[in-house]
């Protein structure tokens, strides 16, 4: 297709005035080369989704040969977009300066559709010419003085010994801890920069549930930028720069003192990541610029109930550095301090409102000055203590707001496992690869378990719990756990089987343990001391160590031990079991009601476990070793779940109401009590979790969607399922798919489903059991490609009457195929909305064919497009056709003028079916009044016409308004 010269001139004119283009133009060839190399890693990521377009431009400009373009295309088409991107980038770098300029110009043109490119270009615009002089940390190697070489060697050897092995807790007596080489067992995690800011409302177990598999991979390609562990300091991800004197003049360089934060939910692998970073530095794989690395855990620092100096902190862990530690202060830029687990720190670290030279009272500026631990850490981060050193912090996302004023250079977030990284974990977890494959297959087939697998700690629990099912011959396949309660039930069963013989009455001891766990859940407490054990009549024992980890603490040179469950979720599960073991449950209903009404959500998972343990399948393995659960408690829990479901259905006007209903569905799912579910849900007709206002809609994770699907499957019929703006995306829709055929009205607007989501829905629509009558898909980022999936579905489905596709990007190709589908005798669509789809007059011919052929289409919404007069004149011809059954036609905001009113009025005057016509917000003047008057008078069944927000004078408006009196029941809104 020939390039539009007017469009090309417009684009070139825009580029001339674009600040980024001007900045790039001002770079010399040498400077542009340096900038390109500086951003290379990020650029390769950014163009993975746009590489074909860049390659085409370079081929058109004769910088690429046809064969080179073909190689780039073949890699992209085969799905290996990362390799395609690298090849393109390498070819450009080989071709020379002019090719690089063409590449950057193409980046500027496509930036609006490629968020990663847009972000890089914004940084170039902000930093300007300085970028050409940036140097990253990977370019540098630090020369260590001779007098420190022996100390460094000893330090690295010690760190290698400390971090070279990975300790994995097991449930076995003989091998409580399994030790493996770090490199052999470490599974790579996906880390992104910067962190995503999203309100953490959900329980941390589910905090990243909806960022699962397809959604994660999609957003990693579009906008989330991966960052490697060797890019956490002074790289193209850093947010600050400084002027550094050099032999040949000043060099603009990323600040030598860099503070980096890595966040992640519990169990995501923050501590193991730190271990890997320290080990890789000690073995010479990363960060040669750092001569010494010091790693601290905030959990250990909590034990120091007194002031200290930075020197003392270092020597406490690394006493062999006593003779050289003071020499280290001379070159702060060669030091890296790591602090793991800010969320566990008992003290608070405060930062000033801005980074001024004013020194607050709490700032520590001398490494040998005695200060509070929090002040030492805060001063290192703010570059007040040993300015020039680098600091790495890890924390849960909940603590990020504390660091907003800390002057952080790099923000990163651990997403956990993405794609094949999950499978890699199980392959490394099991020595027997047959077992690994079997376990992973089971997990992959169960949406609840699979969704958990983004988090390494859940993978660990899955491995421990599921492994025995695939290594023993005495367990039947159908007993393999499917719910989280069942999974944890077998996890605890295996611990009890291995440790239960060590104690006379495991039931009594477990009840006490559960009571302590429940107190911890109530008080948000995860670390327990010896005093807590004594209060519950517990004492350290091999039995107790099967459930709790023992952690050593140092306090004034006195070693003590604290206890914690391996994960908060295990603590919640143990607390739930205790409710069924107590001989005197008291008012269990009151306890459950109070927990259910807690607004902080701390009891959500606990309550799910309680509901799940009321089922025989989850309770059975535990009862074998703990004795029977109290029947009275089981019955009361079942009644309580029934009351909650029945009381919550219909009470979904608020977000709290929606969340409470969702939680009751989780209770039902965990209980796996089909009779209970059918008794409570069988007559339910309407489910509302969505809303037109996204603030009033409830975000649903993939786990939530799987649970919701389970609930719908137990209903007879759902008249309306409202999931507008629930952020379900493709992943959530996949989980809902098995039950959607039961819904009459399905509202999925504003869920970013994309074309792949429509593919899923098309499968539902062709199901002979499908009852969907109306389908809302507005604002879902749909393109013309989705109409290919709809074609077969609409031609086959006999129930669907209303299809709402507004606020998408179907454009001409999509409308052409959709119009052909509407002409199919098998298509029974009556109501079609295509508003806000960037349709132009080129679409009108195809729509006209549909209007004149379809015997079912009665309502057509074309508001907010660009059909213009030429498009409406084409439609007018179709509206005259005797087959046209249109009753409601909406043409608001279509740039219509007086030029089309004669044709439109002539066509619609003859219509026997039209009852509603909307021409709101166009450019009609008084010249159109005679034609519109004829239309209103002659269209005998017209009940309502909208003409407001046009260019009529008061006289014209009055003439049109008076026509209301010409016929009973007629409304002229102007």
N, C-alpha and C positions, 0 to 999 in steps of 0.2 A: 504494500500500500504506500502511495506517495505521501511524503511528509507535508503537513499543512504549513505553508510558508508563514501564514499569519500567526499560527500557534508558536512556531519556532521563534519569530521575531518577538512575540510577547514574552516567551520564556527567557530569551536573551536579555530583554529589557529589565525583567525582574531580577535577573542575576547581576546585572550591572549595579542595581541599587541595593542588593542584598549585602549586608555587612560581612557575612561569612565569605561570600565570593570575593569581595574586595580584599579581605584579609588574606585569602589564599593567593589572590593575584599578586599581592605585594611581596609574597615570599619569593626569594631567589630559588633557582632549581636546587641548589644545595640545601637551603633551608627546608624546602618542601620535602626533600628526601629524608631529612632528619625527623620531620614531623610524622611522615608516613611510617618510618621505622618505629618511632616512639609509640604510635597507636596501633602497631601491626596486629598484636593479639586481639585487641578489641575490634578492629576493622574486619578481621577474618570472621569473627563471630557475627558481626553486624550484617555482612553481605551474604550470609548463608541462605537467606530467604530472597535475596535480590541479585544474586550473582549472575543469573541469566541475563537480566536487563543490562548490567554493567558490561558483560561480555559482548552483548549485541552492539552496544554503543562503540566499544573499542574495535569491533570488527567493522562496523560501518565507517569508522574514522581511519580504517586500514592500519591499525596498530596490531590487531590480531589477524592471523590467517584463518581461513575457513576451517582448516583442520584443528587449529588451536581452540577455536570456539566450539567445535564438535566435541573435543575432549572434555572441556568444561561442562558442556551440556550433558554428555553421557554420564558423568559422575553424579550430576544433580538429579537426572532422571532415574538413576539406579537407587536413589535415596541417600547416597553418601554426599550430602551437601557440605559437610565440613571439609572433606578432601577437595571437593569442587572449588570451594572458597579459597583454600590454600593454594591450589594450582593457579587460579586466576590471579591471586595476589603475587605469587612468585613470577608469573609471566610478565605482569606489569612492571615489577621491579627490574626484570631483565631488559625490558624494552627501552627504558630510559625516561628522561625528564618529561617529554611531551606526553607520553602515555600516562604518566602519573597525573599530569594536569587534567587530562581528559577524564581519568577515573574520578578525581575529586570533583570535577564539574558535574559528573553524573550523580555523585553522592548528593550534591546540593539539590539537584532536580528531584531526586526521589526521597528526600529526607522526611517529607510529611507522612509517607507510608511505611517508613522504617524507623521505629522509635530509637533503636540503638544508634543508628547513624545520626539522627537528630540530636541525640545527647552529646555525641562526640563533637559535632559541629558547633553546638552551643558552647562547649568548653573552649574550642578554638577561637570563637568570637570573643569570649570573656578574657582569655589570656593573651590573644594577639601575637605579636612578633616574638615574645619571650619563649613561646613553645619551641622555636627552632633551636634553643640552647638547653633544653631540658636534658638531664642525664638521669638514668634510672639506677637503682641500686645494683641491678644485675650487671651493670657495666663496670663495677668497681670491685677491687680486691684490696683488703686492708693489710698493710705490711706491719706485722707485729714485731715489736722490739725484741732483741735477743734475750733480754733479762726476763721476758714474760713467756718465752716459748715453752720452757719446761712446765710451767704452771698451766699453760693452756693445754698442753698434751695430757697432763694428769687430769685436768678438768673434763676434757672430751672423753677420755677413757672411762672416768667415773659415770658420766652421763650415758655413755653407751651401755654400761652394765645396768644402769637404772632403767633405761627406756628400751633396751633391745628386745625384751620379751613382753608378750601380751598375756595377762592373767585373766582367765575366763572362769567365773564362778560356776560350779556345777551343783547338782543335787545329790551327788554320791558321797558316801562316807569315806571310802578309800581315797577318793580323788576330789576333794572339795574344790580345789582350784586347779584348773588345767592350764599349764604353761606352754606357750608356743612362741616361736620366733615372730617378732612384730611384722617383718616384711612378708612372712608366709601367710599370716592371718589377716593383716590389715586390708580392709575393703575400702576402696576409694569412695569418698563422699562428694556430692555436688555442693559447691559453695558459690554464692552469688554476691555481687556488690553493686549498689549499696543494699542495705536491708530494706525489706518491704514494710511500709508502715500500714498496719491494719489493726483495728481494735480487737484485742484478745478477749472476746466474750466467752468463748467456748472453753470447756475443760482442756487442760493441756494435752490430755491423751488424744484429743481430736483436733488440736489446734492447727495442724497442717493437713488434716484429712482430705480437704477438698483440693489440695494441690497435688493430686495423685496422678501418676502415669501420663495419660494423654494431655491433660491440662498443663502439667508441669513442663512436659517436653515442648508443647506449643508455645508457652510463654517464655521458655528458655530461648527458643528460636526468635521470637518476636522482640522481646524487650529486656528480659532478665540477663544480665551479663555474668558469665562464669569468671571466677577469679581463682588462680592457682595459689597454692601455699607459698610459692616463691614470689608472689606479687603483693603480699600483704604490707610491704614497706616500700616507700619511695618508688612507686611504679606509676603507670599511666592511670591508675585508679586513685592516686592520692589527690587530696583537695587543697593542698597548700604548697607554695613555692617560696624560695628565698634567693637572694643574690649572694653568691659565694665567690670570694676572691680567688683568682687562678693566675698561673704564670703568664698567660697571654691575655690578661684582662678579665673582667668579671664574667662569671658564668652563672646563668640562671639555672638553679638546680632545685629539685624537690627537697624539701626540708630534711636535713640530716636527722633531726629529732622527729620521729613519726610515732603518733599514738594510734593504734589500731584496735578496733573492737570486733570480735566475732561472736554473734549471738546465735541461739538455737534453743528449741524446746528441750525439756528434760529427756535424757536418753538418746539424744540425736548424735552424740559422738564428740562433744566439745573437748572433753578431757583426753580422749584417745587421739584426737587431732593434735592437741598440744604435745602429747607424747611423741607423735610422729614427727612434728616439726623439730623438737629438741633432738631426737635421734638423727634426723636427716642433717641437722646442722653439725652435730658431733661427728658424723661420718663424712663430712665435707661435701654433701650434696647440694646444700642451699646456703645462702647468705654468707659468703666468705668475707663480707664487709664487717661482720660482727666478730670480734675477737673473743668475747665472753658472753654466754647466755645464762641467765639466772631464772629459774622457774619456781614459782611459789603457788600454793593452793590457799585460797581465802579460808577454807575450812581449817587448815593448820594455823593460820594467823589468828583465828578466833581464840585459840588457846592461850595467846599471849595477853594476859590481863594487865599489862603494864606498858609504859613507854619504852621505846627502843630507838636505836640508830639504824640507818640503812646498812652500815658496816656490820652490826650485830646480826641483822637478818641474814645477810649473805653468809657470814661465818657459822651461823646456826645450822645451815644446810651444807655448807661447803667449807668446813674448818681447815682443810689443807691449803686454802688460799690466804691464810692469815699473814704470811710474810709479804705478799704482793698486793693485797687488796687496796691499799692506799695509792699504789701506783696506777690503779685503774681509773681513778678520778681524773687523771691528766688527759684522757682521751675519751670523753663520754660518748662520742659518736660511734665508738666501737662496741658499745654495750647494749644488750637487749634484755629487758626485764619482762617476764611473763607472769601474769596473775590470773589464775584459773578459778572461775566460779564466783563472780561478784555478787550474784544473787544469794550466796550462802554467807556473805560477810555480815557479821552481827552489827558492825558500826556503819555509820553513813559517811559518805564522802561528799563534801560540798564544793561547788565551783563558783567563782565570781560570775556576775552577769555578763561581763565582757572580758576579753583578754587584754587587760591594760597592764601597765608597769607597776601599778599599785600593789603592794605586797600585803595581803590580809594577815591577820593575827595567826591563822592556822597554817600558813605556808611554811614548809621546811626547806631551807636552802643549803644546808650543809649535810653531807652524808655521814658526818660523825656527830651530828647534833641530835640529842634525845628528843623524840617527838612521839605523838600518837601514831599508831600504824596507819590509820586512815589518812593522816596528814602526809606521811611519807609517800603513800601510793598516789594521793591526789597531786602532790608536788611533782612527782615524776611525770605524771600524765600531762600536767600543764607546762612542763619544761622549765620549772622554777628550780628544781633539784637536778643537778647534773644536766644542764641544758645541752641538747644535742643527742642524748641517749634516746633509744626507742622503747616503746612499751606496747605489749600485747595483752588485751583483756578478753576474757570470755564471760558470757552472762546469758541468762534467760532473757527473752524479749521483754518481759515485764519490767526489767530494770533499765531499759534503754533510755527512758526519759530522764534518768539521773545524770546521764552523760551528755545531754544536749548542749550544755554550756562548757564542755570540757575541751573544746578545740580538737576534736578527733579528726585525724587525717584520712583514715580509711574505715568505712563501715562495711562489714561483711556478714552474711547470714548463711548458716548451714541448712540447706534444704533437706539433706539426708540422701537417701538412695533414690535415684531416678533410673527408670528403664532397666537395663540389664544389670545395674549395680546390685539390685535385690538378689537376683539369681547368683551373682558372684559371691554374695555373703553366705548363702546356704552351701554353695560349693566348697567354701573355705571352712565352714562350720563343721561339716561332716567329713570324716576321713573316707567313708564309703560313698562314692559318687552315685551309686544306685539309690541309696537312701536319700541323698541330697536331692536327686531328681524327683523322687516320689513325694518327698515333703513339699518341695517347691510346687509341684503340680497340684497337690491338694490345696495349698495356700492360694495359688493362682486361680483356682476354680471357685474359691469362696470369697465373694466380694468384701465381706467384713474383715476377714483375716488378711486378705491381700492389701486392703487399704492401710492396714496398720504397718505394713512393711516398709514404709518410707523411713521408719525410725529403727536404728540398729538395736535398741533395747527391746523392742517388740519382736524383732527377728530372733533375738537371743531367747526370749520366752517361747516363741513358736518352735525354735529348734529343740529346746529342752523338752517341751511338752509333746510335740508331735513325733519326734524321733523314735520313741519306743513303739509307736503304732506301726512303724514300717520296718522295724528290726525284730519284732517278736511275732511268732506265728499264732499265739494264743489269743490275739485280739482281732475281732472282726472289723472289716472295713467300715461297716455302717456306724460303728461307734466312734469314729474319728470326730473330734469336736468341730462344731460349726459356728457356735456363738462364742463371744468373748468369755462368758461365764463358764461354759463347758471347757474352753481352753484352759482357763486358770484353775478350774476344778481338777483337771488331770495334772497340771503343774504342781499343785499342792499335794495331790495324791502321791505323786512320785517322790516328793520330799518326805512325806509321812512314811512311805514304804521303806525308804532308806534310813530314816532316822527314828521311826516310831518305837523300835525295840529298845532304844536307849533310855526309855522312861516308862514308869509303871502305868500312869494314867495320861496318855496323850490328849484325851478329850479335855480334862481339867486344865492342863497346861495351855492347850490351844485356846480355850475360852478366855483365860487370863491374858494371853497374847492378843486375842481379838479385841478385848476390852481396852487394852492400851492402844491398839491401833485405831480404834474408834475415837478415843480421846484425842489422839493426834490429828485425825481427820477434822474433828470439831474445832480444834485449836490451830489448824494449819501448821502442825508440827511434824517434821519428818526425821529429826534427830533426837534420839532418846539417850538419857544418861542412866547411870547405875541407880540413881534415886528414883527414876521413873519405873524401873524394873521392880524395885523394892516395894513401891506403892501398890503394884499389881501382884505382889507375892510371886514374883518371878526371879530367877537367878540364872546367871550365865551357865550354859550347858551345851553339849554337842547337839541336843535336840533344837535348842533355840537358835544355834548358829546355822541350822538348815534353812531358817526363814529370814534371819537378819545378818547383815554384814557388820563385822567388828572393825572399828576404825580407831587407830591409835591417835592420841592427842598429847602434845607436850605442853605442860603448864609449869613454869618456873622449875624446869629440869625434872619435873615429876611426870612420869608417863601415866596416862589414864586412857580409858576405852569408852567410846560412845557407840551407839548401835543405830542402824537405819535399815529399813527394808530396801531391797535392791531397786525398787521403783515405787513411786507413790501409788500406782495402780494396784500393786501387790498388797500394799498396806490397806487400801480400800477394800480389797477382796477378803483379806483376813478379818477385817472389821465386820464385813457382811456375814461371814460364816458364823461369827460369834453370836449373832442374833438367833441362830437356830440351835445353838448348843446350851444356852442358859436355861436352867430348870424353871426359872421364874421370869418369864419375859415381861411381866408387868403389862403396861399399856403399849404394846408394840405399835398399834395404830397411831397413837399420839406421837411417838418417836418418828415414825415415817412421815407423818403430816408436817411436823416441824422441819424435818430435813428437806421435804419437798418444797416448802415455802421459803427456804433460804434463798435470798436474792443473789447472793454471791456465787451460787452454783457449785459450792464446794462438795455437795453431797450427790451430785448428779450421777456419777459413776458408781458410788456406793449403793444408791437406790437401784440402779440397773442390776447390780450384782445380787442384791436382796431378792428382786423379782426373779432373776434367773435361777437362784438357788431354791426357789419354791417348786421348781420342776424336778421330776424324778430323775431325768437323764443327767442333770448337772449334780444332783445331790448324791446319786447312787455310789460313785467311786469314793466320795468322802465318807459316806456312812459306813463303808466297809472297814475303815480304820478308826473313825471317830465315834462310831455308834450312831443310832438313828437320830435324825433331826426331829425336833419337837413338832408333833403333828399339829398342835394348837397354833404354833407360829406359822407353819406352812399355810394352813387354812386362812389365817388372818391376813397374811400377805396377799394371797390370791384375792380375797374379798376387797382388800385395800386397792389393789391394782384395778379391779373392776369398778370400784367407786370413782377412782381418779379418771379413768377413761370416760365413763358415762358423764361425769360432772364437767369434763373439759371440752367435750365435743360441742361445737357451736359457740364456745367462748373464745373466739380467736380475733376479736377486734383489735387487740393490742399486741405488740411484739411479745410481751410477757405471756399473754394467753396463748399465742402461737407456740412459744417455746415450751410452755407447760404441756400442751397437747403432744408436741413432738417427744417430750420426755416420757409421757405415758405410752407412746408407741414403742419407744425403746424398752420400756418395762415388758410390754407384751412380747416383743421380739425375743428378749432374753429368756422369758419364761417358756417359750415354745409350747404354750398351752393353746392348742387350736380351738378347743371347745370354748375356753374363756374368750379368746379373740373373736370368734364368730358370734358369741352371745353379746359382746359389747359393740362390735363393729358392723354386724350384719345388716343393720337397717340404716347405717350412716349414708347420707346422700350428698353432702357438700363438705369439702375439705379446703380450707383457706390458710395457706402459709404466706401467700404473696399479697402485693398491694401495688396500686399505681404509683404510690409514693415509696421509693426504695428505702426510705428511713423507717417505714412501717412494715416492710417485708422482712421475713426471717431468712437469713442465709443458711443454706442447707449443704452440708458436706456430703461426699459420696456415701459415707456410712449412714447419714441421715436418710439419704435417698433410698438406700437398700432397705432400711427399716420401714420407710414409708411405703415402698413397693410391697413389702410383706404384709402390711396392714391392708392395703387396697385389695390384694389378692383374696383376703378373707371377707371382703364386702360383697354383697350381691351385685350392686351397681352404684357407681358414683356419678351423680348428675353433673357435678361441677368440681373440678380440681384446679384450684387457683395457685399457681406457682410463679406469678409475675415478680420479676426482680429478686428471685431467690438465689441467684448466682450458682445455679446447678451446673451449668456448662455441659460439655459433652460427656464428661465422666459421670456426673450425677444422672444425666439422661440415660446413660447405659445401664445404671442400676435400677432405674424406674421402668425401663422398657418392658419387662415381663408382665406388668399389670396395667399399662396405659390403655389397653384395648377395652377396659371396663368403663372408661370415662365417657360421658356424653359431651361435656364441654371441657376442653383442655386448654388452659391459659398458660402459655410459656413465654410471654413477652419479656424482653429485657434480661435474657439469660446467657447471652454470648454463646449460643449453641453452634453457630457457624454452619457451613454446608454439610459437614460430617454429621451434625445433629439431625439435619433433615433426612439424611440417608437412614439413620436409625428409625426415625418416625415413619418413613416410607414402608419399612418392614412391618411396623405395627398396623399401618393403614391397609395393607394388602391381606392381613389376617382375616379370614372369613368371620371370626368372632368379634371383629372390631365394631365398637358402638359409638365411636367418636362422631359427633354431629357438627361441632364447631371447634376449630383449631386456631389459637392465637400465636403467631410467630413474629410479631412486630419487634423491631429493635433487637435483632439477633445476629447482626453482622453477616447476613446472607448475601451471596452474590448470584450472578446468573447461573452458576454451576448447579445450584440446588434444584433448579427446575427440571434437570434431567432425572433426579430421584423422584420428584413429584409426578412426573409424566405417567409412569406406570401405576403409581399408587392412585392417582385421581381417576385414571381410566378404569381401574378395577374396583375401587371402593364404592359401596352403595349407601354408606351411612353419612358421609361427610357432605354437609350443605354449606358451611361457612368457613372461609379461609382468609386469614388476616395477615398480610405480609408487609404492612407499612413499616417505614423507618428502616429500610434495608438498602441494598444497592443492586437491585435486579437488572436495571438498565435494559437496553434494547434486546440483546441476545436472550436474556431470561424471559422477557415479556413475549418475545416471538414464540418460544417453545411453549410457554404457558398458554398462549392464545391458541396454539394448535391443539393442546390438550383439551381446552374448553370446547373445541369444536367436535371432539370425540363424542359419539353418541352415548358412550358409557359414563361420561363425566356428569355428575349431578350437582355440581357446585351452583349454589343460588346466590351466595353473598361473597364478594371478592373485594378485599381492600389492598390497594397498591399505592397508597399515599406515601409521600416522602421517599421516593425511590429513584430520583434523578431521571425520570422518564422525559423524553423529548418528543417532538413531532414525528420522529422516525418510528416511534413505537405505535403511533396512532393507526397506521394501516393494519397492523396485526390485530390490534384490539378491535378495530372495526370488523374484521373478518369474524372474530369471536362473537361480537354483538349480533351480527346478522345471521349467525349459524346456530349458536347455542339456544336450546329450547328450555334451559333451566335457569340461566343467569338472570336474576331480577334486581340485584343491588351491586353497584360498582362505585368504589371510592377511589378517585384519582387526585385527591387534594394534594397541594404542595409539590407539584411537579413542574415541568416546563414544556407543556404540550403546545402552548401558544395558539394563535389563530389558525395556522395551517393544520395543526393536529386536530383541533376541534372541528374544522370543516370536513376532515376525513371521517371523523366519528359521526358527524351529522348524517352523512350518506348512509351509514349503517343503521342509525336510529330510525330511518324511514322504512327499513325492511320489515315486511309483515311478520317475519320470524322473531323479530326483536321483542323480548318480553321485559325490558328494563322497567323497573318501578321506582328505583331511587338512583339518582346520578349526582355525584359530587365532584365539582370541578373548581373548588376554592384555590386561590393562589396559583394560577397557571399562566400568568402574564397575558390574559385575554383582553382584547380591545374591541371596539365597535366593528371591526372588520369581520368578525365571525358571527355576530348576532343574527344577521339575516338568515344564514344557513342553519344555525342552531334552532332558531325560532320556527323556521319553515319545517324542519324535520320533526321537532317535538310537538308542534301544533297538531300533527296527524296521529300522535301516539295515543293509543287507547289504554296503555298500561301505566304510564308515568304518574306517580303520586308525589314524589319529592324531588326537587331540583335545587342544588346549592351552587351559587356562583359568587360566593363571598370573596372579598378582597382581590378583585381584579382591577381592570382599568376602564370599565364601561363609563361612558358619558351620556349626556341627554340625547345624543344621536341614536342611542340604542333603545330609547324609551318606546318608540312606535313598534319596533320588532318584538320587544319583550312584552308589550301590551297585547299584541296579537297572540303570542305564545300563551299568556296567562288566560286569555279569553277563550281560545280554541282548544286547549288541552283539557278536555272535559273532566278527567279524573284527578287533575293536579290538586293536591291538598295544601302543599307548602312549598314556597320558593324563597330562598335566601339571597338577598342582593346587597347586603350591607358592605361597608368598607370599599365602595367603588368611588367614582368621580362624578356622581350625579349632583346637580344643583338642587336647591331646596324645591324648586318648581318640578324638576324631574322626579324627585322622591315623592312629592305630593301626588303627581299623576299616577305613579305606580301604586302607591299605598291605597288610593281610592278604588283600585280594581278589586280590593278585598270584598267590596260590597256587591260585586257583580255575580257572586255565587256563594251559596251557603256552605260554610265549612272551609272556605279558602283563607289561607294566611299568607300575606306578603310581608316578609321581614326585611326591613331596609334601614 
